[in-house]
Amino acid sequence: MSSKQTLTAPLLKENPVTLHVLGICSALAITNSLTSSLIMSVALTTVLVISNVAISAIRNYLPSSVRLLVQITIIASAVTVIDQFLIAFMPDAARTLSVYISLIVTNCIVLGRAEACAMKNGIGTSILDALGSGLGYSLILIIVATIRELLGNGTLMGYRLLELAHEGGWYQENALFLLAPSAFFIIGFLVWGIRSWMPEQKEKPEFEPIPLPYQEER
């Protein structure tokens, strides 16, 4: 795979959320705000880059028996740094996202890219892979958060875009979009749209139905 494909494939063709259904928890929980989604996206992408670089650099000296332990330790260290940075410089965001930032340690996207790419490739390829996966994850979060915040509150990043009816405007806010199930449905429609556009992403059936005798006679 070329460097360009490594960077761009996770955006749509191999998107970690819509194709592999990873990172769904944060996509459901924090996408009622575009600001929170942007911060979460930057945090996860940063952790991806740090962990991929560190793991790629030591991959040839890493015994297979402790491979996962070392990977998780590196990822947890990167997450701790990001969490402390938010507490120091963005305390409001840290209070809102602290739980979800900590859960990046268990995010399958980060550990999956460490195992699938960083353990097998050099630092340059690992950086591109991390950036691509981070951007693919970020793209879905931004789309979902934009729809939910705009239709739910009539705002984006806290700025009023749609004047509410009770304030003399025309738009009636829809609190349903601020609830987590709305993100589930939006992601579902995104998966349907992408797989309709790219039929090769459709999963093959696990088994073929066995025709019954009377069906064969017909």
Backbone as CSV, one residue per row, in Angstrom:
resi,resn,N_x,N_y,N_z,CA_x,CA_y,CA_z,C_x,C_y,C_z
1,MET,0.848,-1.192,0.000,0.000,0.000,0.000,0.885,1.245,0.000
2,SER,0.576,2.217,-0.880,1.370,3.430,-0.967,1.120,4.336,0.229
3,SER,1.990,5.344,0.387,1.839,6.277,1.504,0.517,7.026,1.406
4,LYS,0.123,7.401,0.188,-1.145,8.119,0.006,-2.318,7.240,0.405
5,GLN,-2.296,5.979,-0.004,-3.383,5.067,0.351,-3.434,4.800,1.849
6,THR,-2.258,4.702,2.483,-2.206,4.495,3.929,-2.880,5.639,4.667
7,LEU,-2.710,6.862,4.145,-3.282,8.045,4.791,-4.763,8.214,4.483
8,THR,-5.170,7.923,3.255,-6.538,8.246,2.832,-7.528,7.084,2.950
9,ALA,-7.042,5.837,2.939,-7.958,4.688,2.979,-8.884,4.708,4.206
10,PRO,-8.397,5.076,5.416,-9.296,5.057,6.576,-10.374,6.133,6.567
11,LEU,-10.343,7.064,5.627,-11.355,8.110,5.608,-12.725,7.536,5.248
12,LEU,-12.811,6.736,4.196,-14.081,6.139,3.795,-13.958,4.643,3.532
13,LYS,-12.983,4.255,2.714,-12.874,2.868,2.285,-12.665,1.921,3.444
14,GLU,-11.827,2.307,4.408,-11.555,1.457,5.572,-11.767,2.242,6.863
15,ASN,-12.837,3.012,6.896,-13.104,3.847,8.068,-13.290,2.980,9.321
16,PRO,-12.598,3.290,10.405,-12.691,2.432,11.603,-14.069,2.398,12.243
17,VAL,-14.866,3.446,12.034,-16.198,3.490,12.651,-17.237,2.836,11.755
18,THR,-17.307,3.251,10.488,-18.380,2.767,9.618,-18.106,1.388,9.038
19,LEU,-16.836,1.011,8.874,-16.532,-0.308,8.317,-16.289,-1.335,9.418
20,HIS,-15.434,-0.985,10.390,-15.061,-1.935,11.433,-15.890,-1.781,12.709
21,VAL,-16.724,-0.742,12.767,-17.608,-0.476,13.916,-16.788,-0.416,15.202
22,LEU,-15.747,0.404,15.217,-14.911,0.620,16.391,-15.100,2.059,16.888
23,GLY,-14.825,2.282,18.175,-14.930,3.627,18.739,-16.350,4.139,18.840
24,ILE,-17.322,3.224,18.910,-18.732,3.620,18.915,-19.128,4.318,20.214
25,CYS,-18.532,3.916,21.343,-18.937,4.469,22.646,-18.816,5.986,22.672
26,SER,-17.647,6.496,22.286,-17.455,7.946,22.286,-18.313,8.606,21.221
27,ALA,-18.533,7.923,20.087,-19.362,8.491,19.027,-20.806,8.666,19.494
28,LEU,-21.262,7.814,20.408,-22.614,7.936,20.942,-22.695,8.944,22.083
29,ALA,-21.632,9.039,22.870,-21.712,9.773,24.136,-21.419,11.258,24.010
30,ILE,-20.443,11.650,23.212,-19.979,13.046,23.266,-20.285,13.844,22.001
31,THR,-21.027,13.249,21.059,-21.270,13.960,19.805,-22.491,14.880,19.845
32,ASN,-23.028,15.170,21.036,-24.075,16.187,21.123,-23.488,17.594,21.115
33,SER,-22.151,17.688,21.064,-21.458,18.977,21.014,-20.308,18.878,20.018
34,LEU,-20.258,19.805,19.067,-19.175,19.794,18.086,-17.844,20.105,18.742
35,THR,-17.847,20.983,19.732,-16.611,21.321,20.436,-16.018,20.091,21.114
36,SER,-16.853,19.350,21.840,-16.385,18.134,22.515,-15.875,17.113,21.508
37,SER,-16.551,17.008,20.370,-16.136,16.048,19.354,-14.789,16.413,18.760
38,LEU,-14.550,17.699,18.534,-13.261,18.137,17.992,-12.136,17.855,18.980
39,ILE,-12.377,18.137,20.259,-11.347,17.878,21.274,-11.061,16.382,21.372
40,MET,-12.123,15.583,21.383,-11.949,14.128,21.450,-11.207,13.617,20.227
41,SER,-11.512,14.171,19.061,-10.850,13.744,17.827,-9.358,14.040,17.868
42,VAL,-9.007,15.250,18.307,-7.593,15.619,18.409,-6.883,14.744,19.435
43,ALA,-7.553,14.479,20.569,-6.949,13.663,21.621,-6.670,12.251,21.114
44,LEU,-7.649,11.628,20.456,-7.446,10.257,19.992,-6.392,10.194,18.889
45,THR,-6.399,11.167,17.980,-5.394,11.180,16.909,-3.997,11.353,17.483
46,THR,-3.858,12.203,18.494,-2.554,12.413,19.131,-2.063,11.135,19.807
47,VAL,-2.969,10.468,20.512,-2.606,9.198,21.160,-2.218,8.154,20.113
48,LEU,-2.945,8.108,19.019,-2.618,7.180,17.939,-1.204,7.413,17.408
49,VAL,-0.873,8.666,17.151,0.450,8.989,16.603,1.546,8.633,17.603
50,ILE,1.362,9.051,18.869,2.384,8.786,19.894,2.592,7.284,20.070
51,SER,1.501,6.544,20.209,1.622,5.102,20.459,2.193,4.372,19.249
52,ASN,1.764,4.735,18.044,2.291,4.072,16.851,3.785,4.314,16.684
53,VAL,4.213,5.560,16.926,5.638,5.877,16.803,6.453,5.101,17.826
54,ALA,6.008,5.118,19.089,6.762,4.439,20.146,6.824,2.930,19.912
55,ILE,5.695,2.339,19.540,5.658,0.884,19.348,6.451,0.472,18.116
56,SER,6.362,1.269,17.056,7.135,0.965,15.853,8.639,1.041,16.125
57,ALA,9.029,2.003,16.965,10.456,2.189,17.251,11.054,1.014,18.022
58,ILE,10.248,0.347,18.846,10.788,-0.744,19.679,10.301,-2.113,19.246
59,ARG,9.626,-2.187,18.101,8.981,-3.453,17.709,9.968,-4.607,17.565
60,ASN,11.178,-4.314,17.131,12.163,-5.383,16.918,12.792,-5.873,18.222
61,TYR,12.555,-5.145,19.309,13.129,-5.523,20.611,12.048,-5.965,21.593
62,LEU,10.826,-6.148,21.089,9.691,-6.420,21.964,9.346,-7.904,21.933
63,PRO,9.562,-8.628,23.037,9.200,-10.052,23.075,7.695,-10.239,22.914
64,SER,7.304,-11.235,22.189,5.877,-11.469,21.944,5.108,-11.754,23.229
65,SER,5.785,-12.290,24.234,5.110,-12.650,25.481,4.607,-11.433,26.253
66,VAL,5.247,-10.269,26.060,4.830,-9.061,26.786,4.375,-7.978,25.811
67,ARG,4.109,-8.352,24.583,3.777,-7.378,23.535,2.567,-6.520,23.912
68,LEU,1.467,-7.175,24.282,0.247,-6.430,24.601,0.411,-5.577,25.844
69,LEU,1.119,-6.075,26.836,1.333,-5.303,28.070,2.085,-4.010,27.769
70,VAL,3.101,-4.116,26.951,3.884,-2.917,26.603,3.045,-1.949,25.780
71,GLN,2.288,-2.475,24.846,1.443,-1.616,24.018,0.436,-0.837,24.873
72,ILE,-0.224,-1.538,25.774,-1.223,-0.882,26.626,-0.560,0.142,27.545
73,THR,0.633,-0.169,28.050,1.359,0.774,28.908,1.703,2.052,28.149
74,ILE,2.155,1.910,26.907,2.479,3.079,26.083,1.225,3.899,25.806
75,ILE,0.146,3.232,25.434,-1.109,3.938,25.152,-1.624,4.652,26.397
76,ALA,-1.589,3.972,27.544,-2.060,4.584,28.799,-1.215,5.795,29.172
77,SER,0.088,5.734,28.925,0.962,6.873,29.221,0.608,8.066,28.350
78,ALA,0.360,7.816,27.058,-0.020,8.904,26.150,-1.363,9.512,26.555
79,VAL,-2.307,8.673,26.948,-3.618,9.158,27.381,-3.486,10.015,28.639
80,THR,-2.642,9.596,29.561,-2.430,10.360,30.795,-1.872,11.745,30.494
81,VAL,-0.937,11.813,29.550,-0.365,13.108,29.167,-1.457,14.019,28.594
82,ILE,-2.279,13.480,27.699,-3.364,14.267,27.105,-4.354,14.721,28.172
83,ASP,-4.699,13.830,29.081,-5.653,14.154,30.147,-5.119,15.275,31.036
84,GLN,-3.845,15.202,31.408,-3.249,16.238,32.253,-3.132,17.563,31.505
85,PHE,-2.893,17.505,30.200,-2.848,18.725,29.391,-4.214,19.414,29.403
86,LEU,-5.286,18.644,29.228,-6.626,19.228,29.240,-6.967,19.819,30.605
87,ILE,-6.585,19.115,31.671,-6.849,19.627,33.017,-6.136,20.959,33.246
88,ALA,-4.922,21.081,32.717,-4.125,22.292,32.928,-4.589,23.456,32.067
89,PHE,-4.923,23.189,30.812,-5.183,24.282,29.871,-6.632,24.394,29.414
90,MET,-7.415,23.345,29.568,-8.822,23.378,29.156,-9.667,22.693,30.227
91,PRO,-9.747,23.290,31.408,-10.424,22.619,32.534,-11.894,22.313,32.281
92,ASP,-12.603,23.178,31.558,-14.014,22.902,31.280,-14.165,21.651,30.414
93,ALA,-13.327,21.559,29.387,-13.363,20.377,28.528,-12.942,19.131,29.291
94,ALA,-11.969,19.291,30.183,-11.504,18.154,30.973,-12.617,17.610,31.863
95,ARG,-13.424,18.500,32.443,-14.522,18.046,33.303,-15.577,17.298,32.482
96,THR,-15.806,17.742,31.257,-16.818,17.115,30.421,-16.342,15.790,29.843
97,LEU,-15.069,15.727,29.471,-14.561,14.588,28.705,-13.632,13.667,29.480
98,SER,-13.399,13.955,30.755,-12.379,13.205,31.498,-12.582,11.698,31.422
99,VAL,-13.829,11.251,31.602,-14.106,9.811,31.557,-13.814,9.248,30.182
100,TYR,-14.223,9.963,29.150,-14.089,9.455,27.787,-12.646,9.536,27.293
101,ILE,-11.901,10.541,27.755,-10.483,10.603,27.422,-9.763,9.399,28.032
102,SER,-10.098,9.075,29.267,-9.471,7.921,29.930,-9.793,6.621,29.209
103,LEU,-10.986,6.549,28.627,-11.394,5.318,27.945,-10.695,5.115,26.608
104,ILE,-9.902,6.107,26.167,-9.117,5.906,24.942,-8.169,4.721,25.119
105,VAL,-7.762,4.478,26.368,-6.867,3.341,26.643,-7.483,2.038,26.139
106,THR,-8.796,1.911,26.257,-9.473,0.675,25.851,-10.078,0.778,24.454
107,ASN,-9.829,1.889,23.767,-10.387,2.063,22.434,-9.736,1.076,21.465
108,CYS,-10.546,0.286,20.796,-10.011,-0.755,19.908,-9.275,-0.182,18.710
109,ILE,-9.583,1.053,18.326,-8.885,1.658,17.193,-7.402,1.795,17.508
110,VAL,-7.082,2.307,18.700,-5.688,2.571,19.064,-4.904,1.265,19.158
111,LEU,-5.414,0.314,19.934,-4.717,-0.963,20.092,-4.681,-1.732,18.778
112,GLY,-5.748,-1.621,17.986,-5.793,-2.323,16.709,-4.740,-1.822,15.737
113,ARG,-4.551,-0.498,15.665,-3.544,0.037,14.749,-2.130,-0.253,15.261
114,ALA,-1.959,-0.288,16.565,-0.648,-0.647,17.117,-0.284,-2.068,16.728
115,GLU,-1.249,-2.967,16.817,-0.997,-4.376,16.530,-0.905,-4.634,15.028
116,ALA,-1.799,-4.009,14.246,-1.873,-4.309,12.814,-0.836,-3.564,11.990
117,CYS,-0.445,-2.371,12.432,0.473,-1.563,11.621,1.811,-1.303,12.304
118,ALA,1.785,-0.722,13.512,3.037,-0.301,14.151,3.975,-1.467,14.425
119,MET,3.425,-2.640,14.714,4.265,-3.806,14.996,4.890,-4.398,13.737
120,LYS,4.436,-3.950,12.567,4.896,-4.547,11.316,5.577,-3.562,10.372
121,ASN,5.542,-2.269,10.688,6.055,-1.264,9.757,6.956,-0.262,10.458
122,GLY,7.664,0.524,9.648,8.547,1.550,10.169,7.792,2.744,10.713
123,ILE,8.533,3.693,11.250,7.915,4.848,11.914,7.124,5.703,10.929
124,GLY,7.684,5.940,9.725,6.994,6.778,8.750,5.628,6.238,8.383
125,THR,5.561,4.964,8.038,4.284,4.336,7.685,3.331,4.327,8.878
126,SER,3.866,4.101,10.070,3.027,4.065,11.270,2.406,5.430,11.557
127,ILE,3.156,6.503,11.306,2.609,7.856,11.502,1.467,8.109,10.523
128,LEU,1.674,7.773,9.253,0.628,7.983,8.250,-0.617,7.163,8.585
129,ASP,-0.409,5.927,9.029,-1.533,5.072,9.397,-2.298,5.666,10.585
130,ALA,-1.565,6.172,11.570,-2.205,6.780,12.741,-2.992,8.022,12.352
131,LEU,-2.402,8.862,11.506,-3.095,10.076,11.067,-4.343,9.723,10.265
132,GLY,-4.219,8.736,9.370,-5.375,8.330,8.573,-6.504,7.788,9.428
133,SER,-6.174,6.909,10.372,-7.200,6.338,11.257,-7.824,7.415,12.138
134,GLY,-6.983,8.332,12.640,-7.496,9.431,13.461,-8.417,10.346,12.674
135,LEU,-8.056,10.645,11.426,-8.896,11.509,10.591,-10.200,10.812,10.219
136,GLY,-10.144,9.500,9.966,-11.363,8.763,9.659,-12.333,8.764,10.832
137,TYR,-11.801,8.529,12.025,-12.614,8.586,13.254,-13.159,9.994,13.452
138,SER,-12.306,11.002,13.257,-12.708,12.400,13.458,-13.808,12.804,12.487
139,LEU,-13.696,12.343,11.244,-14.690,12.698,10.231,-16.086,12.269,10.650
140,ILE,-16.209,11.046,11.142,-17.529,10.550,11.566,-18.035,11.338,12.767
141,LEU,-17.152,11.584,13.747,-17.568,12.335,14.932,-18.033,13.735,14.567
142,ILE,-17.327,14.387,13.659,-17.682,15.758,13.272,-19.023,15.790,12.542
143,ILE,-19.241,14.825,11.639,-20.520,14.776,10.923,-21.676,14.553,11.891
144,VAL,-21.525,13.566,12.775,-22.592,13.250,13.729,-22.833,14.421,14.683
145,ALA,-21.760,15.027,15.190,-21.905,16.141,16.135,-22.536,17.361,15.473
146,THR,-22.185,17.624,14.223,-22.772,18.771,13.513,-24.280,18.596,13.373
147,ILE,-24.710,17.407,12.974,-26.146,17.152,12.822,-26.853,17.246,14.167
148,ARG,-26.281,16.618,15.187,-26.964,16.572,16.487,-27.050,17.950,17.144
149,GLU,-25.943,18.687,17.165,-25.981,19.994,17.839,-26.832,20.987,17.065
150,LEU,-26.712,20.971,15.728,-27.462,21.945,14.928,-28.961,21.704,15.028
151,LEU,-29.393,20.451,14.880,-30.820,20.156,14.941,-31.344,20.090,16.368
152,GLY,-30.470,19.767,17.311,-30.907,19.680,18.704,-30.993,21.020,19.398
153,ASN,-29.978,21.880,19.178,-29.928,23.174,19.867,-30.000,24.373,18.947
154,GLY,-29.780,24.129,17.659,-29.716,25.254,16.730,-28.401,26.004,16.805
155,THR,-27.364,25.353,17.362,-26.061,25.992,17.516,-24.966,25.099,16.931
156,LEU,-23.793,25.689,16.717,-22.587,24.945,16.393,-21.443,25.553,17.176
157,MET,-20.773,24.725,17.971,-19.688,25.172,18.846,-20.146,26.305,19.761
158,GLY,-21.437,26.240,20.132,-21.985,27.228,21.047,-22.503,28.489,20.393
159,TYR,-22.278,28.665,19.093,-22.736,29.865,18.387,-24.127,29.621,17.802
160,ARG,-25.032,30.560,18.040,-26.402,30.424,17.582,-26.480,30.600,16.063
161,LEU,-26.976,29.557,15.362,-27.151,29.616,13.914,-28.622,29.644,13.522
162,LEU,-29.462,28.952,14.295,-30.887,28.910,14.024,-31.626,29.587,15.177
163,GLU,-32.359,30.638,14.866,-33.106,31.366,15.899,-34.285,30.530,16.385
164,LEU,-34.361,30.345,17.691,-35.385,29.479,18.264,-36.742,30.166,18.298
165,ALA,-37.801,29.369,18.207,-39.164,29.904,18.154,-39.513,30.672,19.416
166,HIS,-39.101,30.154,20.585,-39.468,30.840,21.826,-38.645,32.116,22.056
167,GLU,-37.674,32.362,21.167,-36.905,33.604,21.239,-37.244,34.536,20.088
168,GLY,-38.362,34.244,19.416,-38.803,35.090,18.311,-38.358,34.617,16.945
169,GLY,-37.656,33.477,16.875,-37.183,32.954,15.601,-38.174,31.984,14.974
170,TRP,-37.650,31.100,14.101,-38.518,30.178,13.369,-38.251,28.716,13.688
171,TYR,-37.111,28.423,14.338,-36.733,27.025,14.512,-37.158,26.495,15.870
172,GLN,-37.764,25.310,15.862,-38.142,24.630,17.092,-37.106,23.552,17.379
173,GLU,-36.316,23.728,18.444,-35.259,22.759,18.719,-35.842,21.373,18.991
174,ASN,-35.035,20.363,18.666,-35.468,18.969,18.798,-34.541,18.271,19.775
175,ALA,-35.006,18.120,21.017,-34.165,17.534,22.060,-33.837,16.074,21.803
176,LEU,-34.578,15.417,20.910,-34.300,14.014,20.597,-32.887,13.848,20.043
177,PHE,-32.402,14.844,19.286,-31.070,14.747,18.696,-29.965,14.886,19.732
178,LEU,-30.281,15.338,20.926,-29.285,15.467,21.976,-29.129,14.177,22.777
179,LEU,-29.996,13.207,22.528,-29.923,11.925,23.222,-29.041,10.956,22.439
180,ALA,-28.381,10.059,23.174,-27.433,9.132,22.547,-28.038,8.277,21.431
181,PRO,-29.294,7.811,21.547,-29.844,6.991,20.462,-29.836,7.680,19.102
182,SER,-29.938,9.011,19.074,-29.914,9.713,17.786,-28.585,9.494,17.077
183,ALA,-27.485,9.473,17.836,-26.172,9.213,17.229,-26.130,7.816,16.639
184,PHE,-26.750,6.877,17.325,-26.790,5.496,16.832,-27.467,5.439,15.469
185,PHE,-28.593,6.140,15.329,-29.318,6.126,14.058,-28.548,6.877,12.974
186,ILE,-27.924,7.997,13.323,-27.151,8.761,12.335,-25.987,7.932,11.812
187,ILE,-25.272,7.258,12.711,-24.163,6.394,12.284,-24.691,5.261,11.420
188,GLY,-25.857,4.721,11.785,-26.464,3.662,10.979,-26.752,4.132,9.557
189,PHE,-27.287,5.343,9.417,-27.553,5.882,8.083,-26.254,6.143,7.326
190,LEU,-25.205,6.564,8.030,-23.906,6.764,7.384,-23.350,5.434,6.870
191,VAL,-23.459,4.385,7.682,-23.002,3.056,7.259,-23.784,2.603,6.029
192,TRP,-25.100,2.787,6.066,-25.936,2.393,4.931,-25.551,3.170,3.678
193,GLY,-25.351,4.494,3.815,-25.003,5.313,2.667,-23.659,4.937,2.063
194,ILE,-22.658,4.748,2.929,-21.317,4.412,2.433,-21.306,3.041,1.787
195,ARG,-21.993,2.059,2.377,-21.988,0.707,1.820,-22.846,0.605,0.554
196,SER,-23.815,1.524,0.409,-24.556,1.578,-0.849,-23.686,2.167,-1.945
197,TRP,-22.852,3.138,-1.569,-21.944,3.773,-2.523,-20.763,2.853,-2.850
198,MET,-20.312,2.093,-1.843,-19.191,1.169,-2.017,-19.667,-0.249,-1.707
199,PRO,-20.301,-0.918,-2.672,-20.887,-2.250,-2.410,-19.877,-3.278,-1.929
200,GLU,-18.579,-3.056,-2.220,-17.577,-4.027,-1.787,-17.448,-4.097,-0.272
201,GLN,-17.995,-3.089,0.431,-17.947,-3.110,1.894,-19.035,-3.980,2.510
202,LYS,-20.008,-4.395,1.720,-21.085,-5.214,2.270,-20.528,-6.553,2.731
203,GLU,-20.964,-6.980,3.888,-20.488,-8.245,4.440,-21.141,-9.422,3.720
204,LYS,-20.349,-10.441,3.449,-20.877,-11.635,2.824,-21.683,-12.436,3.848
205,PRO,-22.763,-13.068,3.428,-23.556,-13.878,4.382,-22.712,-15.001,4.954
206,GLU,-22.941,-15.297,6.226,-22.158,-16.325,6.898,-22.513,-17.732,6.420
207,PHE,-23.681,-17.897,5.847,-24.070,-19.221,5.351,-25.060,-19.040,4.201
208,GLU,-25.126,-20.040,3.373,-26.086,-20.055,2.275,-27.287,-20.908,2.682
209,PRO,-28.492,-20.435,2.454,-29.673,-21.241,2.822,-29.723,-22.536,2.023
210,ILE,-30.119,-23.596,2.683,-30.230,-24.914,2.037,-31.623,-25.040,1.415
211,PRO,-31.701,-25.243,0.115,-33.032,-25.353,-0.511,-33.764,-26.610,-0.051
212,LEU,-35.051,-26.470,0.217,-35.870,-27.609,0.621,-36.306,-28.404,-0.612
213,PRO,-36.616,-29.668,-0.441,-36.973,-30.512,-1.588,-38.096,-29.937,-2.442
214,TYR,-39.152,-29.427,-1.813,-40.286,-28.919,-2.580,-39.914,-27.669,-3.351
215,GLN,-38.877,-26.930,-2.869,-38.420,-25.746,-3.590,-37.664,-26.166,-4.853
216,GLU,-36.907,-27.295,-4.776,-36.177,-27.769,-5.934,-37.128,-28.238,-7.020
217,GLU,-38.260,-28.856,-6.635,-39.220,-29.339,-7.613,-39.830,-28.182,-8.387
218,ARG,-40.058,-27.057,-7.695,-40.625,-25.916,-8.368,-39.633,-25.327,-9.376
